[in-house]
Amino acid sequence: MIIRNVLNSDIPQVVEILNHYVRNDSCTFQIDPYSVAEISEKIAEITKVYPYIVMEEDNEVIGFAYASRWREKQAYDKSAETTIYLNPQQKHRGLGKILYQELIEQLRQKNFRLLVACLTLPNPSSVRLHESLGFEKAGEFRDAGYKFNRWCDVGFWQKVLK
């Protein structure tokens, strides 16, 4: 198992993992599946400033994590929103924590100060993951999104890097 920066050749596998969650889970509020072109453009923009990493096992991308801009105003330049997805077949192996730790370390090396994670609630496994990595709950919005014929709450977890 290796963790490395995303390559263009990884994008179809990234899209496959991501679209599984688009179609089957409210952890993303995206309704329509992504195309390879959309994600390719998104990755190109993100990697100008932020890390976008993949976890590979047996030449297959089994997860990815990245950071992106938290808010638009310049004073937020050292804050980043974090995102992580694993192939659903790879969950509960501790791989998400390993991948996330690498993302956090890369952000620390780039002198980011605040990391923000937005979680659809309820999501006890994601809450546990984030809290095990030192994130603390910062707030919650009720009925923030509507997916699969139900209203979903979102919570925000934060981690201050020192």
MDAnalysis code that builds the backbone (N, CA, C; Angstrom):
import MDAnalysis as mda
import numpy as np

u = mda.Universe.empty(486, n_residues=162, atom_resindex=np.repeat(np.arange(162), 3), trajectory=True)
u.add_TopologyAttr("name", ["N", "CA", "C"] * 162)
u.add_TopologyAttr("resid", np.arange(1, 163))
u.add_TopologyAttr("resname", ["MET", "ILE", "ILE", "ARG", "ASN", "VAL", "LEU", "ASN", "SER", "ASP", "ILE", "PRO", "GLN", "VAL", "VAL", "GLU", "ILE", "LEU", "ASN", "HIS", "TYR", "VAL", "ARG", "ASN", "ASP", "SER", "CYS", "THR", "PHE", "GLN", "ILE", "ASP", "PRO", "TYR", "SER", "VAL", "ALA", "GLU", "ILE", "SER", "GLU", "LYS", "ILE", "ALA", "GLU", "ILE", "THR", "LYS", "VAL", "TYR", "PRO", "TYR", "ILE", "VAL", "MET", "GLU", "GLU", "ASP", "ASN", "GLU", "VAL", "ILE", "GLY", "PHE", "ALA", "TYR", "ALA", "SER", "ARG", "TRP", "ARG", "GLU", "LYS", "GLN", "ALA", "TYR", "ASP", "LYS", "SER", "ALA", "GLU", "THR", "THR", "ILE", "TYR", "LEU", "ASN", "PRO", "GLN", "GLN", "LYS", "HIS", "ARG", "GLY", "LEU", "GLY", "LYS", "ILE", "LEU", "TYR", "GLN", "GLU", "LEU", "ILE", "GLU", "GLN", "LEU", "ARG", "GLN", "LYS", "ASN", "PHE", "ARG", "LEU", "LEU", "VAL", "ALA", "CYS", "LEU", "THR", "LEU", "PRO", "ASN", "PRO", "SER", "SER", "VAL", "ARG", "LEU", "HIS", "GLU", "SER", "LEU", "GLY", "PHE", "GLU", "LYS", "ALA", "GLY", "GLU", "PHE", "ARG", "ASP", "ALA", "GLY", "TYR", "LYS", "PHE", "ASN", "ARG", "TRP", "CYS", "ASP", "VAL", "GLY", "PHE", "TRP", "GLN", "LYS", "VAL", "LEU", "LYS"])
u.atoms.positions = np.array([
    [0.844, -1.172, 0.000],
    [0.000, 0.000, 0.000],
    [0.891, 1.236, 0.000],
    [0.606, 2.153, -0.932],
    [1.374, 3.393, -0.983],
    [0.420, 4.585, -1.036],
    [0.919, 5.713, -0.557],
    [0.195, 6.979, -0.653],
    [1.056, 7.899, -1.501],
    [0.441, 8.525, -2.486],
    [1.183, 9.387, -3.405],
    [0.245, 10.467, -3.941],
    [0.836, 11.429, -4.620],
    [0.032, 12.467, -5.265],
    [-0.795, 11.858, -6.391],
    [-1.963, 12.417, -6.607],
    [-2.850, 11.944, -7.666],
    [-2.191, 12.155, -9.029],
    [-2.437, 11.229, -9.931],
    [-1.981, 11.321, -11.320],
    [-3.211, 11.399, -12.228],
    [-3.035, 11.939, -13.410],
    [-4.157, 11.979, -14.355],
    [-4.712, 10.585, -14.621],
    [-3.856, 9.589, -14.632],
    [-4.307, 8.218, -14.887],
    [-5.175, 7.661, -13.757],
    [-5.155, 8.309, -12.586],
    [-5.981, 7.876, -11.448],
    [-7.414, 8.376, -11.542],
    [-7.649, 9.376, -12.360],
    [-8.934, 10.076, -12.321],
    [-10.128, 9.154, -12.562],
    [-10.108, 8.228, -13.516],
    [-11.267, 7.341, -13.664],
    [-11.584, 6.540, -12.392],
    [-10.557, 6.086, -11.665],
    [-10.798, 5.345, -10.427],
    [-11.314, 6.268, -9.320],
    [-10.796, 7.494, -9.269],
    [-11.301, 8.481, -8.310],
    [-12.784, 8.736, -8.573],
    [-13.139, 8.921, -9.836],
    [-14.533, 9.175, -10.210],
    [-15.414, 7.985, -9.837],
    [-14.919, 6.787, -10.055],
    [-15.695, 5.587, -9.714],
    [-15.987, 5.531, -8.214],
    [-14.982, 5.787, -7.388],
    [-15.179, 5.793, -5.933],
    [-16.149, 6.899, -5.549],
    [-15.906, 8.093, -6.041],
    [-16.741, 9.234, -5.683],
    [-18.187, 9.025, -6.108],
    [-18.403, 8.534, -7.309],
    [-19.768, 8.349, -7.793],
    [-20.516, 7.256, -7.044],
    [-19.807, 6.307, -6.454],
    [-20.485, 5.347, -5.580],
    [-21.212, 6.099, -4.467],
    [-20.526, 7.067, -3.860],
    [-21.122, 7.830, -2.763],
    [-22.187, 8.802, -3.261],
    [-21.997, 9.371, -4.444],
    [-23.020, 10.246, -5.020],
    [-24.326, 9.474, -5.178],
    [-24.231, 8.247, -5.664],
    [-25.428, 7.444, -5.946],
    [-26.040, 6.778, -4.714],
    [-25.227, 6.543, -3.670],
    [-25.681, 5.676, -2.581],
    [-25.615, 6.265, -1.185],
    [-25.103, 7.470, -1.012],
    [-24.839, 7.968, 0.340],
    [-25.070, 9.475, 0.395],
    [-25.526, 9.935, 1.528],
    [-25.717, 11.380, 1.700],
    [-24.468, 12.058, 2.248],
    [-23.351, 11.336, 2.358],
    [-22.113, 11.971, 2.832],
    [-21.632, 13.034, 1.857],
    [-22.067, 12.966, 0.615],
    [-21.862, 14.056, -0.335],
    [-23.231, 14.567, -0.759],
    [-23.361, 15.866, -0.873],
    [-24.629, 16.443, -1.310],
    [-24.712, 16.550, -2.828],
    [-23.704, 16.070, -3.534],
    [-23.769, 16.017, -4.988],
    [-24.887, 15.055, -5.372],
    [-25.736, 15.459, -6.286],
    [-26.871, 14.633, -6.715],
    [-26.544, 13.877, -8.002],
    [-25.972, 14.572, -8.969],
    [-25.665, 13.964, -10.264],
    [-24.245, 13.415, -10.262],
    [-24.045, 12.228, -10.832],
    [-22.690, 11.665, -10.901],
    [-21.731, 12.602, -11.636],
    [-20.482, 12.545, -11.227],
    [-19.431, 13.345, -11.849],
    [-18.922, 12.665, -13.109],
    [-18.432, 13.463, -14.026],
    [-17.738, 12.933, -15.204],
    [-16.235, 12.991, -14.946],
    [-15.492, 12.234, -15.724],
    [-14.035, 12.278, -15.636],
    [-13.546, 13.692, -15.936],
    [-14.153, 14.351, -16.909],
    [-13.735, 15.714, -17.268],
    [-13.946, 16.682, -16.103],
    [-15.071, 16.577, -15.410],
    [-15.337, 17.465, -14.269],
    [-14.299, 17.285, -13.170],
    [-14.012, 16.039, -12.836],
    [-13.056, 15.776, -11.754],
    [-11.646, 16.131, -12.192],
    [-11.328, 15.913, -13.447],
    [-10.016, 16.300, -13.963],
    [-9.806, 17.804, -13.799],
    [-10.807, 18.578, -14.148],
    [-10.733, 20.038, -14.006],
    [-10.626, 20.438, -12.531],
    [-11.403, 19.790, -11.695],
    [-11.379, 20.090, -10.257],
    [-10.004, 19.780, -9.662],
    [-9.436, 18.634, -10.012],
    [-8.115, 18.255, -9.496],
    [-7.056, 19.248, -9.970],
    [-7.116, 19.646, -11.228],
    [-6.138, 20.606, -11.752],
    [-6.190, 21.915, -10.972],
    [-7.373, 22.362, -10.627],
    [-7.518, 23.611, -9.872],
    [-7.041, 23.436, -8.428],
    [-7.456, 22.355, -7.779],
    [-7.089, 22.119, -6.377],
    [-5.582, 22.010, -6.215],
    [-4.934, 21.261, -7.097],
    [-3.505, 20.975, -6.911],
    [-2.598, 22.173, -7.193],
    [-3.162, 23.281, -7.604],
    [-2.371, 24.508, -7.713],
    [-1.920, 24.982, -6.332],
    [-2.715, 24.650, -5.304],
    [-2.442, 25.147, -3.952],
    [-2.417, 24.031, -2.906],
    [-3.287, 23.055, -3.054],
    [-3.541, 22.075, -1.997],
    [-3.097, 20.668, -2.403],
    [-2.834, 19.817, -1.418],
    [-2.527, 18.419, -1.739],
    [-3.777, 17.646, -2.155],
    [-3.582, 16.713, -3.072],
    [-4.621, 15.769, -3.492],
    [-3.890, 14.440, -3.614],
    [-4.150, 13.537, -2.687],
    [-3.380, 12.298, -2.607],
    [-4.284, 11.082, -2.783],
    [-3.677, 9.998, -3.228],
    [-4.397, 8.738, -3.377],
    [-3.677, 7.649, -2.591],
    [-4.446, 6.664, -2.194],
    [-3.900, 5.450, -1.591],
    [-4.057, 4.353, -2.635],
    [-2.959, 3.668, -2.904],
    [-2.947, 2.642, -3.936],
    [-2.551, 1.307, -3.316],
    [-3.247, 0.262, -3.725],
    [-2.913, -1.096, -3.294],
    [-3.079, -2.010, -4.500],
    [-2.065, -2.800, -4.788],
    [-2.092, -3.702, -5.948],
    [-2.458, -2.960, -7.234],
    [-1.832, -1.803, -7.438],
    [-2.035, -0.977, -8.636],
    [-3.460, -0.461, -8.804],
    [-4.208, -0.395, -7.715],
    [-5.577, 0.111, -7.754],
    [-5.724, 1.238, -6.737],
    [-6.347, 2.330, -7.147],
    [-6.655, 3.416, -6.212],
    [-7.790, 2.941, -5.316],
    [-7.525, 2.910, -4.004],
    [-8.544, 2.444, -3.061],
    [-9.075, 3.573, -2.182],
    [-8.520, 4.759, -2.346],
    [-9.013, 5.908, -1.605],
    [-8.285, 7.160, -2.038],
    [-8.869, 8.288, -1.682],
    [-8.222, 9.561, -1.983],
    [-8.625, 10.585, -0.936],
    [-7.778, 11.575, -0.782],
    [-8.034, 12.662, 0.163],
    [-7.442, 13.935, -0.419],
    [-8.089, 15.035, -0.115],
    [-7.573, 16.308, -0.604],
    [-8.049, 17.438, 0.295],
    [-7.425, 18.575, 0.106],
    [-7.857, 19.794, 0.776],
    [-8.281, 20.782, -0.300],
    [-9.119, 21.706, 0.096],
    [-9.579, 22.741, -0.829],
    [-9.841, 24.025, -0.050],
    [-10.105, 25.066, -0.779],
    [-10.322, 26.369, -0.152],
    [-11.544, 26.314, 0.759],
    [-11.396, 26.858, 1.978],
    [-12.505, 26.874, 2.932],
    [-13.468, 28.005, 2.615],
    [-12.989, 29.221, 2.518],
    [-13.824, 30.384, 2.192],
    [-13.038, 31.270, 1.237],
    [-13.724, 32.174, 0.564],
    [-13.099, 32.956, -0.503],
    [-12.253, 34.138, -0.036],
    [-12.575, 34.756, 1.075],
    [-11.838, 35.948, 1.504],
    [-10.374, 35.608, 1.783],
    [-9.486, 36.567, 1.516],
    [-8.042, 36.329, 1.620],
    [-7.594, 35.950, 3.023],
    [-8.271, 36.440, 4.037],
    [-7.859, 36.124, 5.410],
    [-7.980, 34.630, 5.713],
    [-8.714, 33.892, 4.872],
    [-8.866, 32.443, 5.048],
    [-7.783, 31.642, 4.327],
    [-6.778, 32.297, 3.787],
    [-5.783, 31.600, 2.965],
    [-5.083, 30.438, 3.668],
    [-4.981, 30.460, 4.966],
    [-4.304, 29.383, 5.702],
    [-5.292, 28.420, 6.354],
    [-6.550, 28.481, 5.920],
    [-7.570, 27.514, 6.331],
    [-7.887, 26.632, 5.130],
    [-8.228, 25.377, 5.377],
    [-8.541, 24.459, 4.280],
    [-9.641, 23.502, 4.707],
    [-10.500, 23.150, 3.760],
    [-11.502, 22.113, 3.999],
    [-10.907, 20.782, 3.552],
    [-11.100, 19.757, 4.349],
    [-10.549, 18.440, 4.036],
    [-11.653, 17.495, 3.572],
    [-11.276, 16.588, 2.682],
    [-12.213, 15.613, 2.126],
    [-11.484, 14.285, 1.980],
    [-12.186, 13.205, 2.299],
    [-11.604, 11.868, 2.147],
    [-12.695, 10.890, 1.724],
    [-12.342, 9.992, 0.814],
    [-13.233, 8.912, 0.389],
    [-12.409, 7.642, 0.215],
    [-12.990, 6.528, 0.632],
    [-12.388, 5.211, 0.407],
    [-13.316, 4.373, -0.454],
    [-12.730, 3.491, -1.239],
    [-13.526, 2.470, -1.896],
    [-14.340, 1.782, -0.805],
    [-15.654, 1.630, -0.977],
    [-16.469, 1.057, 0.105],
    [-16.020, -0.338, 0.541],
    [-15.336, -1.062, -0.335],
    [-14.839, -2.389, 0.025],
    [-13.630, -2.317, 0.954],
    [-13.052, -1.135, 1.100],
    [-11.825, -0.973, 1.895],
    [-12.079, -0.346, 3.265],
    [-13.319, -0.117, 3.602],
    [-13.631, 0.517, 4.886],
    [-13.337, -0.436, 6.044],
    [-13.146, 0.147, 7.219],
    [-12.957, -0.587, 8.480],
    [-11.652, -1.387, 8.512],
    [-10.648, -0.905, 7.786],
    [-9.314, -1.512, 7.827],
    [-8.293, -0.554, 8.429],
    [-8.747, 0.631, 8.835],
    [-7.832, 1.635, 9.372],
    [-7.121, 2.438, 8.298],
    [-7.486, 2.226, 7.045],
    [-6.799, 2.894, 5.940],
    [-7.146, 4.375, 5.857],
    [-8.389, 4.712, 6.192],
    [-8.797, 6.112, 6.156],
    [-7.964, 6.963, 7.094],
    [-7.677, 6.434, 8.260],
    [-6.872, 7.184, 9.229],
    [-5.452, 7.386, 8.705],
    [-4.880, 6.349, 8.115],
    [-3.522, 6.453, 7.565],
    [-3.478, 7.499, 6.452],
    [-4.451, 7.449, 5.560],
    [-4.512, 8.398, 4.448],
    [-4.713, 9.825, 4.962],
    [-5.607, 9.983, 5.917],
    [-5.906, 11.308, 6.476],
    [-4.686, 11.880, 7.198],
    [-3.955, 11.032, 7.920],
    [-2.752, 11.504, 8.615],
    [-1.747, 12.084, 7.626],
    [-1.613, 11.457, 6.479],
    [-0.700, 11.975, 5.455],
    [-1.195, 13.314, 4.918],
    [-2.486, 13.440, 4.684],
    [-3.031, 14.717, 4.223],
    [-2.761, 15.817, 5.246],
    [-3.010, 15.524, 6.514],
    [-2.773, 16.504, 7.577],
    [-1.304, 16.912, 7.613],
    [-0.416, 15.945, 7.495],
    [1.017, 16.257, 7.532],
    [1.418, 17.147, 6.353],
    [0.895, 16.859, 5.187],
    [1.214, 17.703, 4.032],
    [0.689, 19.124, 4.221],
    [-0.476, 19.257, 4.813],
    [-1.023, 20.591, 5.079],
    [-0.203, 21.316, 6.145],
    [0.252, 20.573, 7.136],
    [1.118, 21.164, 8.169],
    [2.409, 21.695, 7.528],
    [2.999, 20.903, 6.645],
    [4.238, 21.320, 5.978],
    [4.034, 22.545, 5.091],
    [2.813, 22.753, 4.619],
    [2.502, 23.930, 3.803],
    [2.038, 25.108, 4.669],
    [2.170, 24.946, 5.989],
    [1.856, 26.015, 6.946],
    [0.384, 26.407, 7.003],
    [-0.503, 25.440, 6.760],
    [-1.916, 25.711, 6.992],
    [-2.168, 25.727, 8.492],
    [-3.128, 26.503, 8.915],
    [-3.403, 26.676, 10.343],
    [-4.672, 25.943, 10.776],
    [-5.758, 26.079, 10.000],
    [-7.045, 25.505, 10.389],
    [-7.534, 24.540, 9.318],
    [-7.930, 23.350, 9.754],
    [-8.562, 22.375, 8.871],
    [-10.019, 22.258, 9.277],
    [-10.899, 22.217, 8.291],
    [-12.336, 22.127, 8.527],
    [-12.864, 20.912, 7.775],
    [-13.657, 20.104, 8.464],
    [-14.315, 18.959, 7.836],
    [-15.817, 19.127, 8.002],
    [-16.540, 18.988, 6.915],
    [-17.999, 19.093, 6.925],
    [-18.560, 17.679, 6.793],
    [-19.306, 17.228, 7.807],
    [-19.830, 15.864, 7.837],
    [-21.351, 15.880, 7.799],
    [-21.934, 15.074, 6.918],
    [-23.371, 14.877, 6.956],
    [-23.686, 14.035, 8.185],
    [-24.703, 14.437, 8.922],
    [-25.051, 13.743, 10.168],
    [-26.401, 13.060, 10.037],
    [-26.587, 11.917, 10.694],
    [-25.605, 11.222, 11.533],
    [-24.600, 10.441, 10.690],
    [-23.392, 10.363, 11.201],
    [-22.321, 9.607, 10.549],
    [-21.292, 9.244, 11.620],
    [-21.648, 8.306, 12.509],
    [-20.780, 8.017, 13.656],
    [-19.374, 7.565, 13.285],
    [-19.203, 6.830, 12.193],
    [-17.851, 6.368, 11.858],
    [-16.975, 7.537, 11.408],
    [-17.532, 8.481, 10.673],
    [-16.752, 9.645, 10.256],
    [-16.452, 10.557, 11.446],
    [-17.415, 10.699, 12.344],
    [-17.173, 11.486, 13.563],
    [-16.025, 10.862, 14.352],
    [-16.052, 9.537, 14.517],
    [-14.974, 8.848, 15.247],
    [-13.626, 9.059, 14.571],
    [-13.596, 8.928, 13.254],
    [-12.346, 9.124, 12.517],
    [-11.799, 10.524, 12.768],
    [-12.620, 11.517, 12.573],
    [-12.150, 12.896, 12.734],
    [-11.708, 13.178, 14.166],
    [-12.475, 12.726, 15.127],
    [-12.103, 12.990, 16.519],
    [-10.847, 12.222, 16.913],
    [-10.628, 11.050, 16.321],
    [-9.396, 10.298, 16.614],
    [-8.164, 11.013, 16.062],
    [-8.380, 11.895, 15.093],
    [-7.288, 12.663, 14.494],
    [-7.153, 14.055, 15.107],
    [-7.906, 14.309, 16.165],
    [-7.781, 15.583, 16.867],
    [-8.726, 16.676, 16.405],
    [-9.661, 16.361, 15.541],
    [-10.676, 17.342, 15.162],
    [-11.678, 17.481, 16.309],
    [-12.200, 18.683, 16.481],
    [-13.216, 18.953, 17.497],
    [-14.446, 19.536, 16.816],
    [-15.621, 19.168, 17.330],
    [-16.852, 19.687, 16.745],
    [-16.931, 21.189, 16.978],
    [-17.230, 21.920, 15.898],
    [-17.305, 23.378, 15.972],
    [-18.730, 23.893, 15.817],
    [-19.610, 23.096, 15.211],
    [-20.981, 23.562, 15.027],
    [-21.783, 22.617, 14.164],
    [-23.073, 22.924, 14.061],
    [-23.982, 22.053, 13.322],
    [-25.108, 22.878, 12.724],
    [-25.498, 22.525, 11.507],
    [-26.652, 23.134, 10.853],
    [-27.708, 22.059, 10.635],
    [-28.932, 22.372, 10.971],
    [-30.055, 21.449, 10.774],
    [-30.614, 21.610, 9.357],
    [-31.044, 20.497, 8.784],
    [-31.721, 20.504, 7.480],
    [-30.953, 21.303, 6.426],
    [-29.666, 21.093, 6.359],
    [-28.813, 21.869, 5.451],
    [-28.883, 21.386, 4.006],
    [-29.228, 20.124, 3.808],
    [-29.293, 19.577, 2.456],
    [-30.406, 18.553, 2.346],
    [-30.884, 18.339, 1.133],
    [-31.976, 17.401, 0.892],
    [-31.517, 16.380, -0.137],
    [-31.446, 15.131, 0.291],
    [-31.007, 14.061, -0.603],
    [-31.708, 12.770, -0.208],
    [-32.047, 11.968, -1.180],
    [-32.731, 10.688, -0.961],
    [-34.024, 10.882, -0.165],
    [-34.764, 11.922, -0.520],
    [-36.082, 12.196, 0.071],
    [-36.047, 12.468, 1.564],
    [-34.941, 13.037, 2.035],
    [-34.886, 13.417, 3.454],
    [-33.955, 14.603, 3.637],
    [-34.242, 15.362, 4.689],
    [-33.383, 16.475, 5.067],
    [-32.203, 15.946, 5.859],
    [-31.049, 16.523, 5.610],
    [-29.819, 16.086, 6.277],
    [-29.185, 17.254, 7.029],
    [-28.713, 16.953, 8.216],
    [-27.951, 17.923, 8.996],
    [-26.480, 17.816, 8.606],
    [-25.740, 18.893, 8.837],
    [-24.296, 18.847, 8.654],
    [-23.623, 19.385, 9.904],
    [-22.502, 18.774, 10.226],
    [-21.687, 19.235, 11.343],
    [-20.323, 19.637, 10.827],
    [-19.717, 20.568, 11.526],
    [-18.383, 21.037, 11.159],
    [-17.413, 20.686, 12.268],
    [-16.332, 20.027, 11.882],
    [-15.255, 19.679, 12.811],
    [-14.029, 20.470, 12.395],
    [-13.245, 20.896, 13.375],
    [-12.055, 21.688, 13.081],
    [-10.841, 21.117, 13.786],
    [-9.699, 21.349, 13.173],
    [-8.419, 20.980, 13.771],
    [-7.464, 22.138, 13.536],
    [-6.903, 22.654, 14.626],
    [-5.920, 23.722, 14.527],
    [-4.539, 23.082, 14.505],
    [-3.776, 23.373, 13.462],
    [-2.415, 22.850, 13.346],
    [-1.465, 23.816, 14.027],
    [-0.494, 23.262, 14.712],
    [0.459, 24.115, 15.431],
    [1.843, 23.945, 14.876],
])
